[in-house]
């Protein structure tokens, strides 16, 4: 039962009154409870114990004793570090400390008796708070109550863990709602809507248990189904869901483990995951272990409930430095730094170290000595001489004076220029003059407005208001001169057997880059010459260093080729009174050709016909007019005498074919026959001719016939026949 003996005594006294005025029962119940009053919102000096009240009293219109009294750290409790204990000598009072709940219980030291209010008042005034924590929550609240229920000042609600191993959620909901009224307040399964409330009811409860959340009626939409928050959703989805307000699920929850209908919220067992966090369970939970229900948490309180005088609240707090202002110094100097505090109490102290050290000044501002290096000072709030509170660093940064380390001018034809600068530190400010005060741009790369004339700008390095000692000039040079150049040729010939040709520009007036195009399309290359391998219409323009572009100059590339010849391209007439050669093929290739006989570097003519050619070896030169090369055709003009007189007088003694050259003809034989067709003699390649002898006898005067087969160095075969006379006299 949550009501104490004094409350039972109270009910006995008014039983008759209840029969007469039952509707007023709840009000009378609250009105006649003990009235307690506690004062104290004090600053806490870390490392020193502090009494939790500055004043305390307890009264009751019909009683002067109480069975038990409870003092709990209701907000900001740091388990394992914080403690509330009774100091001094109090022979009539016994104290016990519950580290889990952060609660101190005071009872009479004499068995079977209650504490006198007077003894209790003295004892409460001697209750002190101590902590061994090094990082301390800045404000802690203490609840002082005549009842064992846990009281949270932030909600003005009471919370009570009811142990009941194995109870189901639905049973717990009914049990919570049917518990006796708590000083007129109706109980319900707890609804924890903030981290403060979840920490208090979950971590400081004496065990894990059910609370009033469920998604049974709306899967994956978790709602509070009890108390004044009934119907309010607090979580949407599963493990990766989200909260429209507040939820405190353990890691990996809610997971509907095993898809077994885990539709109810349970505070996780101690030691399982995050302390005080939530887990989803089935209505019954597990039969044993960490996920077996151990009870439930009842919450008392709803909007409109009248305040209960059975509880009072005090607090202690650590004064905080509310705000600070750092500062910067250029190269060296002194500067004033400031701080503010969150309380009207105490004063601000300045130190040279985070702990210990030397106090330098007091007050909201501190003027440093002359500094040459970055230095950190520390500020704290001191109340009643306390210097152990956390110190806040305030840094004075000493910046090295920056310099402009590099600049890049720009040369343009017209339009905008891009100027660049780099700095040793900080940012770069751009100015229109040496003396102007307002930057026109900040940053490393400045794009100028459209310029028609050369313009100089000035840059300054700025590192947290520490500026370079001088401004550096950067110039945008405007040079609108149009490039001038010529092309070496307007027309080029690309010979088919060469494959590529170099197009060239000449007479450039300056250092230009070039843009080459073929049929209007860009081609790779920006030098003064370019190698190409196809015919077409090309163009080239020059770009100056400033970016000015010339007009395009056009270049045409046509193709041609060296003549391609065969034996059939020529008609040769020899052994005649007018030996001739005639080129009878008008298309020796795609080029235009001209011809010369026996002189490659002589006079050429456009017609391939030559006459009155003497017997012997000759060369016809065929030259491409566009310069793709000269082709040669070597031929022989042959002749033979009509008679010979082999009489050894030294004249006409040998018959041979004239114009014959054994080096020109790789295969040659001449056969001589009499008029009856008898072979008289064979002239081979190495023979000087026929001297008129046949088979060791002198052939008689008569007419003879010859037949010859010649193969020249070109592989062409020539066959000739004829007759001549042998005359002896």
ABEGO torsion letter per residue (X at the ends): XABBAAAAAAAAAAAAAAAABAAAAAAAAAAABBBBBBBEBBBBBBGBBBBABABBBBBBAABABBABBBBBBABGBBBGABBBBBBEBBAABBBBBBAAAGBBBBBBABBGBBBBAAAAAAAAAABBBBBABABBBABBBBBBBABABBBBAAAGBBBBBBBBBGBBAAAAAAAAAABBBBGGBBBBBBBBABAAAAAAAAAABABBBBBABBAAABBGBBBBABEAABGBBABBEBAABBBABBBBBBBGOBAGBGGAGBABBBBBBBGBEBBGBBBBBBAAEBABEAABBAEBBBBBEBBGBBBBAABBBBBBBBBBBABBBBBBBBGBEBBBBBBBBABABEBBBBBABABEEBBABBEABBBBBBBABBBBBBBBBBBGGBAABBBBBBBBBBBBBBBBABBBBBBBABEBBBBBBBBABEBBBBBABAABABBABBEABBBBBBBABBBBBBBBBBBGGBBBABBBBBBBBBBABBBBBBBABABBBBBAAAGBBBBBBBGBABBBBBBBBBGGBBBBEABABBBBABBEBBBBBBBBAAGBBBBBBBBBBBBBBBBBBBAAABBBBBGBABBBBBBABABAEABBBBBBBGBAABBBBABBBBBGBBBEBBBBBBBBAAGAEBBBBBBBBBBBBABBBBAGAGBGABBBBBGBBAAABABBBBBBBBAAGBBABBBBAABAEBAGBBGGBBBBBEBBBBBBBBBBAAGBBBBBBEBBBBBBX
